[in-house]
Amino acid sequence: MYEVHNSAREMSLDTALVGVSVPLHIGAYTYFVEQGVEIPDELVPPEAGE
């Protein structure tokens, strides 16, 4: 990812969802939940069933 855009160097779990405005893919959602990231309600995918 660093080769595509230098800003990728600043990405972390703490900042990964900053600026995201659409629900996550269920796989991404599951990953973030497993990592202990708090997911805002508007980013929870419908198929997550929350």
Backbone bond lengths (Angstrom), bond angles and torsions (degrees), N, CA, C in turn:
res aa  C-N    CA-C-N  psi(-1)  N-CA   C-N-CA  omega(-1)  CA-C   N-CA-C  phi
1 M - - - 1.449 - - 1.531 111.30 -
2 Y 1.332 116.29 -30.63 1.465 118.62 -178.72 1.520 111.81 -60.72
3 E 1.323 117.29 -30.60 1.455 121.02 -179.56 1.525 111.86 -72.72
4 V 1.317 117.12 -25.51 1.463 120.92 -179.50 1.525 110.46 -78.96
5 H 1.332 115.62 -44.31 1.466 118.88 -179.07 1.515 109.97 -155.49
6 N 1.324 116.71 130.61 1.461 121.39 -178.10 1.519 113.68 -60.60
7 S 1.319 117.94 -26.61 1.463 119.98 -178.70 1.527 111.87 -64.56
8 A 1.323 117.64 -17.25 1.461 120.92 177.67 1.526 111.01 -61.58
9 R 1.306 118.21 -24.91 1.465 121.67 178.39 1.524 111.66 -64.03
10 E 1.303 117.29 -23.23 1.459 121.92 -178.17 1.528 112.81 -92.08
11 M 1.323 117.81 -2.43 1.461 121.00 -178.29 1.522 110.83 -74.00
12 S 1.307 114.81 142.54 1.460 121.93 174.51 1.520 107.31 -153.06
13 L 1.312 116.93 171.72 1.464 119.17 176.94 1.526 110.88 -60.82
14 D 1.331 116.62 -31.96 1.467 120.15 -179.54 1.522 112.81 -68.11
15 T 1.328 117.36 -26.64 1.461 120.26 -175.90 1.524 113.87 -115.79
16 A 1.311 117.63 -0.84 1.469 121.43 -172.61 1.525 113.55 -59.13
17 L 1.314 118.07 -31.02 1.466 119.99 -175.68 1.533 113.37 -99.33
18 V 1.321 117.04 0.96 1.459 120.69 178.86 1.525 109.06 -64.24
19 G 1.304 116.48 125.01 1.453 121.60 178.42 1.512 115.11 87.20
20 V 1.329 118.04 -5.57 1.468 120.73 178.20 1.529 107.73 -74.79
21 S 1.319 116.19 131.02 1.469 119.04 -175.29 1.528 113.71 -123.33
22 V 1.318 117.39 2.39 1.467 121.36 179.15 1.531 108.57 -122.42
23 P 1.324 117.58 153.42 1.468 119.55 178.75 1.526 111.45 -56.33
24 L 1.318 114.57 145.54 1.461 121.18 -179.74 1.519 111.77 -72.18
25 H 1.313 116.36 155.23 1.457 122.14 168.35 1.529 106.05 -64.26
26 I 1.319 118.61 146.03 1.459 121.92 -176.41 1.531 111.18 -58.23
27 G 1.310 118.10 -34.90 1.469 120.87 178.02 1.521 112.04 -66.75
28 A 1.327 116.19 -42.80 1.462 120.49 177.52 1.521 109.82 -66.00
29 Y 1.306 116.32 -42.39 1.470 121.21 178.10 1.527 110.28 -57.86
30 T 1.323 116.72 -48.38 1.466 121.25 -179.58 1.519 110.41 -60.63
31 Y 1.316 117.76 -43.50 1.464 121.49 178.76 1.524 110.98 -59.49
32 F 1.324 116.55 -50.79 1.460 119.46 -177.80 1.527 111.65 -62.82
33 V 1.315 117.39 -39.81 1.466 120.72 177.15 1.528 109.67 -61.85
34 E 1.322 117.24 -45.43 1.469 121.22 179.27 1.524 112.00 -61.76
35 Q 1.323 116.87 -28.85 1.466 121.39 179.44 1.523 112.12 -85.22
36 G 1.332 116.80 -3.98 1.460 120.65 178.12 1.513 114.75 85.75
37 V 1.329 116.88 15.82 1.463 121.26 179.02 1.520 108.73 -80.15
38 E 1.328 116.38 132.12 1.466 120.63 176.26 1.527 108.80 -77.49
39 I 1.322 115.98 124.61 1.462 121.73 -176.85 1.527 109.34 -99.79
40 P 1.331 117.99 121.17 1.459 120.14 175.96 1.534 110.10 -60.44
41 D 1.317 117.20 145.68 1.463 122.15 -177.12 1.525 113.21 -51.76
42 E 1.325 117.03 -38.85 1.470 119.76 -176.34 1.531 112.60 -71.44
43 L 1.316 118.05 -11.71 1.467 120.92 179.14 1.523 113.23 -100.89
44 V 1.334 117.05 -5.97 1.466 120.95 179.06 1.526 108.42 -72.29
45 P 1.329 117.66 124.85 1.471 119.46 179.66 1.530 110.83 -70.01
46 P 1.323 117.48 146.67 1.471 120.98 -178.36 1.526 112.66 -55.10
47 E 1.329 117.49 -36.88 1.455 120.29 -177.56 1.533 113.49 -72.36
48 A 1.342 117.31 -5.12 1.462 120.33 178.00 1.522 110.98 -73.72
49 G 1.335 116.58 -19.95 1.456 121.42 174.94 1.517 115.50 68.09
50 E 1.316 116.87 26.26 1.483 119.04 178.65 1.498 110.96 -86.23
